[in-house]
Amino acid sequence: MENEINLTDLVNFLSKISGFKGLSKKEMEELIAPIISIAVFEPGQYIIQRGTVGRSVYFLYSGRARVVINEDTHFFVSEGELFGEMSLVTKEKRSADVVSDTQAVCLTIDIETFQTVMANHWQITKAVASLIGDRRVERLATQN
């Protein structure tokens, strides 16, 4: 896969993610699109390794990845889901492995850019907080 996603496809993708639905097309084009990088992971490749320091946050653009918390607990990340943000927010080491299950294309934002955007753009902070909350509620519901 080519490491390029055009602006229209990127905005369409982001507009389907619950936390970003409240952002205008202009905000997505001007605030988010310029700060995103693209990374491609082959099946079985680590996207995140437990115990490492978080340097990026990820959105799964296509494919599927497995989050392994311990040998008894794992779940899958699907297209459109955010992951890797907790380490950036808490400044603690990564608490789980994330391994590509299929070829996985991820949109990434590095820690410095993530922190700058979160500090200067309340809309993005609200969107990310909403995504984190939605994911936590969903994970709790599936564990019960």
N, CA and C atoms as an extended XYZ file, in Angstrom:
432
Properties=species:S:1:pos:R:3:atomname:S:1:resname:S:1:resid:I:1 pbc="F F F"
N         0.843       -1.185        0.000 N   MET     1
C         0.000        0.000        0.000 CA  MET     1
C         0.881        1.239        0.000 C   MET     1
N         0.470        2.206       -0.774 N   GLU     2
C         1.182        3.479       -0.810 CA  GLU     2
C         0.938        4.238        0.487 C   GLU     2
N         1.946        4.932        0.960 N   ASN     3
C         1.837        5.653        2.229 CA  ASN     3
C         1.217        7.030        2.044 C   ASN     3
N         0.187        7.132        1.242 N   GLU     4
C        -0.500        8.390        1.044 CA  GLU     4
C        -2.002        8.171        1.104 C   GLU     4
N        -2.684        9.102        1.739 N   ILE     5
C        -4.136        9.112        1.786 CA  ILE     5
C        -4.519       10.528        1.413 C   ILE     5
N        -5.402       10.682        0.419 N   ASN     6
C        -5.720       12.046        0.001 CA  ASN     6
C        -6.582       12.749        1.050 C   ASN     6
N        -6.617       14.068        0.969 N   LEU     7
C        -7.287       14.894        1.972 CA  LEU     7
C        -8.775       14.569        2.083 C   LEU     7
N        -9.431       14.343        0.962 N   THR     8
C       -10.865       14.020        0.984 CA  THR     8
C       -11.110       12.721        1.731 C   THR     8
N       -10.318       11.685        1.442 N   ASP     9
C       -10.469       10.397        2.132 CA  ASP     9
C       -10.176       10.537        3.623 C   ASP     9
N        -9.166       11.335        3.961 N   LEU    10
C        -8.812       11.549        5.365 CA  LEU    10
C        -9.959       12.234        6.111 C   LEU    10
N       -10.512       13.283        5.547 N   VAL    11
C       -11.620       14.005        6.182 CA  VAL    11
C       -12.838       13.102        6.298 C   VAL    11
N       -13.135       12.326        5.254 N   ASN    12
C       -14.261       11.380        5.319 CA  ASN    12
C       -14.058       10.363        6.427 C   ASN    12
N       -12.850        9.857        6.560 N   PHE    13
C       -12.518        8.901        7.615 CA  PHE    13
C       -12.718        9.523        8.989 C   PHE    13
N       -12.129       10.697        9.210 N   LEU    14
C       -12.223       11.358       10.503 CA  LEU    14
C       -13.668       11.726       10.852 C   LEU    14
N       -14.457       12.094        9.859 N   SER    15
C       -15.841       12.502       10.127 CA  SER    15
C       -16.711       11.341       10.592 C   SER    15
N       -16.251       10.110       10.417 N   LYS    16
C       -16.999        8.929       10.876 CA  LYS    16
C       -16.624        8.524       12.296 C   LYS    16
N       -15.562        9.109       12.844 N   ILE    17
C       -15.101        8.791       14.191 CA  ILE    17
C       -15.890        9.635       15.179 C   ILE    17
N       -16.487        8.976       16.161 N   SER    18
C       -17.431        9.651       17.058 CA  SER    18
C       -16.914       10.964       17.624 C   SER    18
N       -15.705       10.997       18.127 N   GLY    19
C       -15.194       12.210       18.753 CA  GLY    19
C       -14.962       13.361       17.792 C   GLY    19
N       -14.788       13.050       16.510 N   PHE    20
C       -14.510       14.094       15.534 CA  PHE    20
C       -15.737       14.548       14.765 C   PHE    20
N       -16.877       13.915       14.988 N   LYS    21
C       -18.089       14.283       14.264 CA  LYS    21
C       -18.485       15.734       14.490 C   LYS    21
N       -18.111       16.297       15.642 N   GLY    22
C       -18.459       17.678       15.947 CA  GLY    22
C       -17.556       18.710       15.299 C   GLY    22
N       -16.465       18.263       14.690 N   LEU    23
C       -15.543       19.193       14.040 CA  LEU    23
C       -16.005       19.473       12.608 C   LEU    23
N       -15.782       20.688       12.165 N   SER    24
C       -16.132       21.035       10.792 CA  SER    24
C       -15.100       20.451        9.831 C   SER    24
N       -15.472       20.394        8.577 N   LYS    25
C       -14.545       19.930        7.547 CA  LYS    25
C       -13.303       20.826        7.541 C   LYS    25
N       -13.507       22.129        7.694 N   LYS    26
C       -12.394       23.082        7.710 CA  LYS    26
C       -11.446       22.802        8.875 C   LYS    26
N       -11.998       22.527       10.073 N   GLU    27
C       -11.163       22.220       11.237 CA  GLU    27
C       -10.356       20.948       11.008 C   GLU    27
N       -10.991       19.941       10.400 N   MET    28
C       -10.265       18.701       10.120 CA  MET    28
C        -9.157       18.943        9.103 C   MET    28
N        -9.444       19.732        8.085 N   GLU    29
C        -8.440       20.012        7.049 CA  GLU    29
C        -7.298       20.876        7.574 C   GLU    29
N        -7.617       21.857        8.406 N   GLU    30
C        -6.598       22.814        8.849 CA  GLU    30
C        -5.877       22.417       10.134 C   GLU    30
N        -6.582       21.725       11.048 N   LEU    31
C        -5.979       21.396       12.341 CA  LEU    31
C        -5.431       19.972       12.409 C   LEU    31
N        -6.114       19.034       11.791 N   ILE    32
C        -5.737       17.633       11.965 CA  ILE    32
C        -4.923       17.089       10.793 C   ILE    32
N        -5.397       17.282        9.580 N   ALA    33
C        -4.713       16.697        8.420 CA  ALA    33
C        -3.223       17.035        8.348 C   ALA    33
N        -2.819       18.280        8.609 N   PRO    34
C        -1.384       18.597        8.487 CA  PRO    34
C        -0.480       17.914        9.517 C   PRO    34
N        -1.031       17.419       10.605 N   ILE    35
C        -0.189       16.851       11.672 CA  ILE    35
C        -0.159       15.326       11.655 C   ILE    35
N        -0.827       14.720       10.703 N   ILE    36
C        -0.931       13.262       10.656 CA  ILE    36
C         0.139       12.660        9.756 C   ILE    36
N         0.754       11.586       10.233 N   SER    37
C         1.671       10.772        9.430 CA  SER    37
C         0.996        9.424        9.204 C   SER    37
N         1.527        8.671        8.277 N   ILE    38
C         0.961        7.353        7.958 CA  ILE    38
C         2.025        6.291        8.180 C   ILE    38
N         1.625        5.200        8.849 N   ALA    39
C         2.532        4.068        9.076 CA  ALA    39
C         1.808        2.785        8.679 C   ALA    39
N         2.513        1.908        8.003 N   VAL    40
C         1.953        0.630        7.567 CA  VAL    40
C         2.672       -0.490        8.313 C   VAL    40
N         1.887       -1.401        8.901 N   PHE    41
C         2.423       -2.533        9.661 CA  PHE    41
C         1.956       -3.832        9.019 C   PHE    41
N         2.879       -4.750        8.859 N   GLU    42
C         2.557       -6.057        8.283 CA  GLU    42
C         1.984       -6.972        9.366 C   GLU    42
N         1.257       -8.034        8.961 N   PRO    43
C         0.697       -8.956        9.959 CA  PRO    43
C         1.770       -9.481       10.908 C   PRO    43
N         1.467       -9.438       12.216 N   GLY    44
C         2.390       -9.916       13.231 CA  GLY    44
C         3.384       -8.877       13.723 C   GLY    44
N         3.417       -7.731       13.096 N   GLN    45
C         4.364       -6.680       13.481 CA  GLN    45
C         3.815       -5.892       14.672 C   GLN    45
N         4.700       -5.583       15.616 N   TYR    46
C         4.313       -4.772       16.765 CA  TYR    46
C         4.095       -3.326       16.324 C   TYR    46
N         2.965       -2.768       16.730 N   ILE    47
C         2.702       -1.344       16.552 CA  ILE    47
C         3.140       -0.637       17.826 C   ILE    47
N         2.786       -1.228       18.967 N   ILE    48
C         3.170       -0.730       20.285 CA  ILE    48
C         3.690       -1.903       21.098 C   ILE    48
N         4.754       -1.696       21.851 N   GLN    49
C         5.264       -2.730       22.745 CA  GLN    49
C         5.107       -2.283       24.190 C   GLN    49
N         4.553       -3.180       24.993 N   ARG    50
C         4.379       -2.945       26.429 CA  ARG    50
C         5.727       -2.575       27.050 C   ARG    50
N         5.693       -1.622       27.993 N   GLY    51
C         6.895       -1.231       28.711 CA  GLY    51
C         7.702       -0.139       28.042 C   GLY    51
N         7.336        0.226       26.806 N   THR    52
C         8.057        1.297       26.127 CA  THR    52
C         7.407        2.639       26.444 C   THR    52
N         8.147        3.688       26.215 N   VAL    53
C         7.626        5.036       26.405 CA  VAL    53
C         6.830        5.420       25.157 C   VAL    53
N         5.627        5.952       25.363 N   GLY    54
C         4.782        6.346       24.240 CA  GLY    54
C         5.338        7.551       23.508 C   GLY    54
N         5.454        7.439       22.196 N   ARG    55
C         5.935        8.546       21.366 CA  ARG    55
C         4.892        9.003       20.353 C   ARG    55
N         3.819        8.213       20.179 N   SER    56
C         2.794        8.542       19.181 CA  SER    56
C         1.442        8.011       19.622 C   SER    56
N         0.404        8.618       19.081 N   VAL    57
C        -0.962        8.136       19.212 CA  VAL    57
C        -1.356        7.625       17.820 C   VAL    57
N        -2.233        6.633       17.766 N   TYR    58
C        -2.580        5.976       16.505 CA  TYR    58
C        -4.092        5.941       16.284 C   TYR    58
N        -4.485        6.084       15.016 N   PHE    59
C        -5.845        5.789       14.570 CA  PHE    59
C        -5.696        4.670       13.568 C   PHE    59
N        -6.463        3.602       13.728 N   LEU    60
C        -6.401        2.509       12.759 CA  LEU    60
C        -7.233        2.909       11.548 C   LEU    60
N        -6.573        3.169       10.438 N   TYR    61
C        -7.232        3.594        9.205 CA  TYR    61
C        -7.805        2.395        8.460 C   TYR    61
N        -7.023        1.332        8.397 N   SER    62
C        -7.518        0.101        7.766 CA  SER    62
C        -6.796       -1.092        8.366 C   SER    62
N        -7.450       -2.237        8.300 N   GLY    63
C        -6.887       -3.457        8.866 CA  GLY    63
C        -7.438       -3.727       10.251 C   GLY    63
N        -6.714       -4.567       10.987 N   ARG    64
C        -7.121       -4.929       12.345 CA  ARG    64
C        -5.875       -5.193       13.169 C   ARG    64
N        -5.946       -4.820       14.456 N   ALA    65
C        -4.825       -5.040       15.367 CA  ALA    65
C        -5.341       -5.659       16.650 C   ALA    65
N        -4.486       -6.419       17.300 N   ARG    66
C        -4.830       -7.092       18.552 CA  ARG    66
C        -4.099       -6.404       19.698 C   ARG    66
N        -4.853       -6.048       20.737 N   VAL    67
C        -4.286       -5.457       21.945 CA  VAL    67
C        -4.168       -6.574       22.968 C   VAL    67
N        -2.947       -6.821       23.452 N   VAL    68
C        -2.700       -7.885       24.412 CA  VAL    68
C        -2.277       -7.242       25.730 C   VAL    68
N        -3.152       -7.383       26.737 N   ILE    69
C        -2.875       -6.818       28.054 CA  ILE    69
C        -2.106       -7.823       28.899 C   ILE    69
N        -2.539       -9.070       28.857 N   ASN    70
C        -1.825      -10.182       29.493 CA  ASN    70
C        -2.238      -11.457       28.765 C   ASN    70
N        -1.747      -12.603       29.201 N   GLU    71
C        -2.034      -13.832       28.436 CA  GLU    71
C        -3.507      -14.221       28.439 C   GLU    71
N        -4.289      -13.698       29.385 N   ASP    72
C        -5.718      -14.004       29.448 CA  ASP    72
C        -6.605      -12.905       28.873 C   ASP    72
N        -6.064      -11.736       28.643 N   THR    73
C        -6.883      -10.593       28.245 CA  THR    73
C        -6.354       -9.959       26.969 C   THR    73
N        -7.188      -10.002       25.948 N   HIS    74
C        -6.864       -9.293       24.710 CA  HIS    74
C        -8.173       -8.904       24.013 C   HIS    74
N        -8.077       -7.934       23.125 N   PHE    75
C        -9.216       -7.522       22.317 CA  PHE    75
C        -8.680       -6.952       21.009 C   PHE    75
N        -9.571       -6.716       20.072 N   PHE    76
C        -9.154       -6.224       18.766 CA  PHE    76
C        -9.495       -4.753       18.602 C   PHE    76
N        -8.644       -4.061       17.886 N   VAL    77
C        -8.874       -2.683       17.506 CA  VAL    77
C        -9.346       -2.719       16.058 C   VAL    77
N       -10.401       -2.002       15.788 N   SER    78
C       -10.975       -1.976       14.445 CA  SER    78
C       -10.736       -0.630       13.783 C   SER    78
N       -11.041       -0.582       12.505 N   GLU    79
C       -10.870        0.655       11.749 CA  GLU    79
C       -11.605        1.802       12.431 C   GLU    79
N       -10.920        2.929       12.525 N   GLY    80
C       -11.489        4.125       13.124 CA  GLY    80
C       -11.196        4.289       14.596 C   GLY    80
N       -10.623        3.263       15.233 N   GLU    81
C       -10.356        3.358       16.669 CA  GLU    81
C        -9.012        4.020       16.945 C   GLU    81
N        -8.992        4.750       18.048 N   LEU    82
C        -7.802        5.424       18.562 CA  LEU    82
C        -7.141        4.514       19.582 C   LEU    82
N        -5.807        4.469       19.583 N   PHE    83
C        -5.095        3.733       20.629 CA  PHE    83
C        -3.724        4.339       20.837 C   PHE    83
N        -3.154        4.057       22.003 N   GLY    84
C        -1.832        4.568       22.336 CA  GLY    84
C        -1.843        5.926       22.998 C   GLY    84
N        -3.038        6.477       23.202 N   GLU    85
C        -3.132        7.824       23.761 CA  GLU    85
C        -2.928        7.878       25.268 C   GLU    85
N        -3.265        6.804       25.975 N   MET    86
C        -3.185        6.849       27.440 CA  MET    86
C        -1.759        7.082       27.921 C   MET    86
N        -0.790        6.472       27.268 N   SER    87
C         0.607        6.670       27.649 CA  SER    87
C         1.022        8.133       27.452 C   SER    87
N         0.487        8.773       26.422 N   LEU    88
C         0.822       10.172       26.184 CA  LEU    88
C         0.159       11.084       27.210 C   LEU    88
N        -1.046       10.706       27.633 N   VAL    89
C        -1.783       11.507       28.602 CA  VAL    89
C        -1.209       11.313       30.006 C   VAL    89
N        -0.934       10.047       30.388 N   THR    90
C        -0.465        9.756       31.751 CA  THR    90
C         1.049        9.874       31.893 C   THR    90
N         1.764        9.856       30.774 N   LYS    91
C         3.230        9.881       30.744 CA  LYS    91
C         3.846        8.626       31.382 C   LYS    91
N         3.060        7.555       31.445 N   GLU    92
C         3.560        6.274       31.940 CA  GLU    92
C         3.920        5.396       30.750 C   GLU    92
N         4.685        4.335       31.005 N   LYS    93
C         5.054        3.416       29.941 CA  LYS    93
C         3.817        2.679       29.434 C   LYS    93
N         3.915        2.183       28.220 N   ARG    94
C         2.808        1.452       27.586 CA  ARG    94
C         2.457        0.233       28.431 C   ARG    94
N         1.159       -0.022       28.595 N   SER    95
C         0.704       -1.118       29.451 CA  SER    95
C         0.235       -2.339       28.673 C   SER    95
N         0.304       -2.289       27.344 N   ALA    96
C        -0.148       -3.416       26.526 CA  ALA    96
C         0.654       -3.452       25.234 C   ALA    96
N         0.656       -4.632       24.612 N   ASP    97
C         1.204       -4.780       23.267 CA  ASP    97
C         0.065       -4.575       22.284 C   ASP    97
N         0.369       -3.955       21.154 N   VAL    98
C        -0.583       -3.876       20.050 CA  VAL    98
C         0.141       -4.441       18.841 C   VAL    98
N        -0.435       -5.522       18.281 N   VAL    99
C         0.190       -6.259       17.191 CA  VAL    99
C        -0.766       -6.274       16.005 C   VAL    99
N        -0.246       -5.980       14.817 N   SER   100
C        -1.114       -6.007       13.637 CA  SER   100
C        -1.575       -7.438       13.384 C   SER   100
N        -2.875       -7.582       13.175 N   ASP   101
C        -3.486       -8.883       12.908 CA  ASP   101
C        -3.545       -9.118       11.398 C   ASP   101
N        -3.723       -8.048       10.665 N   THR   102
C        -3.690       -8.025        9.204 CA  THR   102
C        -2.746       -6.887        8.844 C   THR   102
N        -2.577       -6.621        7.554 N   GLN   103
C        -1.835       -5.399        7.243 CA  GLN   103
C        -2.634       -4.249        7.840 C   GLN   103
N        -1.979       -3.404        8.617 N   ALA   104
C        -2.655       -2.310        9.312 CA  ALA   104
C        -2.055       -0.984        8.874 C   ALA   104
N        -2.926       -0.101        8.438 N   VAL   105
C        -2.508        1.251        8.088 CA  VAL   105
C        -2.974        2.148        9.221 C   VAL   105
N        -2.020        2.841        9.825 N   CYS   106
C        -2.328        3.712       10.962 CA  CYS   106
C        -2.009        5.155       10.629 C   CYS   106
N        -2.888        6.026       11.094 N   LEU   107
C        -2.610        7.454       11.079 CA  LEU   107
C        -1.957        7.740       12.420 C   LEU   107
N        -0.852        8.449       12.436 N   THR   108
C        -0.131        8.685       13.683 CA  THR   108
C         0.084       10.181       13.912 C   THR   108
N         0.140       10.521       15.193 N   ILE   109
C         0.483       11.876       15.598 CA  ILE   109
C         1.542       11.737       16.687 C   ILE   109
N         2.696       12.409       16.508 N   ASP   110
C         3.773       12.280       17.487 CA  ASP   110
C         3.423       13.029       18.772 C   ASP   110
N         4.115       12.695       19.856 N   ILE   111
C         3.790       13.210       21.189 CA  ILE   111
C         3.872       14.735       21.270 C   ILE   111
N         4.895       15.324       20.684 N   GLU   112
C         5.041       16.776       20.781 CA  GLU   112
C         3.870       17.486       20.102 C   GLU   112
N         3.515       17.016       18.918 N   THR   113
C         2.395       17.604       18.186 CA  THR   113
C         1.090       17.351       18.918 C   THR   113
N         0.919       16.132       19.423 N   PHE   114
C        -0.288       15.779       20.179 CA  PHE   114
C        -0.472       16.719       21.367 C   PHE   114
N         0.594       16.932       22.125 N   GLN   115
C         0.502       17.793       23.307 CA  GLN   115
C         0.228       19.248       22.924 C   GLN   115
N         0.850       19.727       21.861 N   THR   116
C         0.617       21.101       21.399 CA  THR   116
C        -0.829       21.280       20.961 C   THR   116
N        -1.325       20.333       20.186 N   VAL   117
C        -2.704       20.415       19.710 CA  VAL   117
C        -3.676       20.355       20.882 C   VAL   117
N        -3.423       19.441       21.826 N   MET   118
C        -4.313       19.315       22.981 CA  MET   118
C        -4.306       20.599       23.823 C   MET   118
N        -3.179       21.258       23.915 N   ALA   119
C        -3.077       22.476       24.726 CA  ALA   119
C        -3.694       23.696       24.042 C   ALA   119
N        -3.715       23.703       22.720 N   ASN   120
C        -4.121       24.906       21.995 CA  ASN   120
C        -5.457       24.827       21.269 C   ASN   120
N        -6.050       23.658       21.206 N   HIS   121
C        -7.302       23.513       20.443 CA  HIS   121
C        -8.309       22.719       21.253 C   HIS   121
N        -9.177       23.431       21.940 N   TRP   122
C       -10.159       22.768       22.811 CA  TRP   122
C       -11.038       21.792       22.040 C   TRP   122
N       -11.280       22.057       20.741 N   GLN   123
C       -12.132       21.151       19.960 CA  GLN   123
C       -11.499       19.766       19.838 C   GLN   123
N       -10.187       19.759       19.628 N   ILE   124
C        -9.471       18.491       19.482 CA  ILE   124
C        -9.402       17.791       20.841 C   ILE   124
N        -9.131       18.551       21.896 N   THR   125
C        -9.095       17.981       23.245 CA  THR   125
C       -10.427       17.327       23.568 C   THR   125
N       -11.504       18.007       23.251 N   LYS   126
C       -12.851       17.467       23.489 CA  LYS   126
C       -13.074       16.193       22.665 C   LYS   126
N       -12.629       16.200       21.414 N   ALA   127
C       -12.803       15.033       20.546 CA  ALA   127
C       -12.037       13.829       21.086 C   ALA   127
N       -10.788       14.049       21.480 N   VAL   128
C        -9.967       12.945       22.006 CA  VAL   128
C       -10.546       12.445       23.329 C   VAL   128
N       -10.970       13.354       24.209 N   ALA   129
C       -11.578       12.948       25.484 CA  ALA   129
C       -12.834       12.118       25.239 C   ALA   129
N       -13.620       12.508       24.258 N   SER   130
C       -14.827       11.755       23.912 CA  SER   130
C       -14.472       10.353       23.420 C   SER   130
N       -13.438       10.255       22.583 N   LEU   131
C       -12.998        8.946       22.072 CA  LEU   131
C       -12.520        8.047       23.200 C   LEU   131
N       -11.741        8.616       24.122 N   ILE   132
C       -11.234        7.834       25.254 CA  ILE   132
C       -12.400        7.348       26.099 C   ILE   132
N       -13.341        8.230       26.400 N   GLY   133
C       -14.505        7.857       27.206 CA  GLY   133
C       -15.348        6.786       26.536 C   GLY   133
N       -15.613        6.952       25.250 N   ASP   134
C       -16.403        5.960       24.513 CA  ASP   134
C       -15.723        4.600       24.536 C   ASP   134
N       -14.410        4.595       24.336 N   ARG   135
C       -13.681        3.327       24.309 CA  ARG   135
C       -13.695        2.653       25.675 C   ARG   135
N       -13.520        3.429       26.729 N   ARG   136
C       -13.523        2.869       28.086 CA  ARG   136
C       -14.886        2.244       28.406 C   ARG   136
N       -15.959        2.952       28.059 N   VAL   137
C       -17.310        2.423       28.310 CA  VAL   137
C       -17.528        1.144       27.525 C   VAL   137
N       -17.107        1.134       26.260 N   GLU   138
C       -17.257       -0.057       25.428 CA  GLU   138
C       -16.477       -1.240       25.982 C   GLU   138
N       -15.246       -1.006       26.402 N   ARG   139
C       -14.408       -2.095       26.951 CA  ARG   139
C       -15.001       -2.640       28.238 C   ARG   139
N       -15.502       -1.750       29.098 N   LEU   140
C       -16.132       -2.201       30.352 CA  LEU   140
C       -17.374       -3.036       30.065 C   LEU   140
N       -18.143       -2.637       29.082 N   ALA   141
C       -19.360       -3.365       28.731 CA  ALA   141
C       -19.046       -4.772       28.210 C   ALA   141
N       -17.960       -4.916       27.451 N   THR   142
C       -17.611       -6.218       26.903 CA  THR   142
C       -16.979       -7.125       27.947 C   THR   142
N       -16.449       -6.543       29.033 N   GLN   143
C       -15.840       -7.360       30.084 CA  GLN   143
C       -16.894       -7.931       31.024 C   GLN   143
N       -18.070       -7.338       31.069 N   ASN   144
C       -19.129       -7.796       31.981 CA  ASN   144
C       -20.084       -8.755       31.322 C   ASN   144
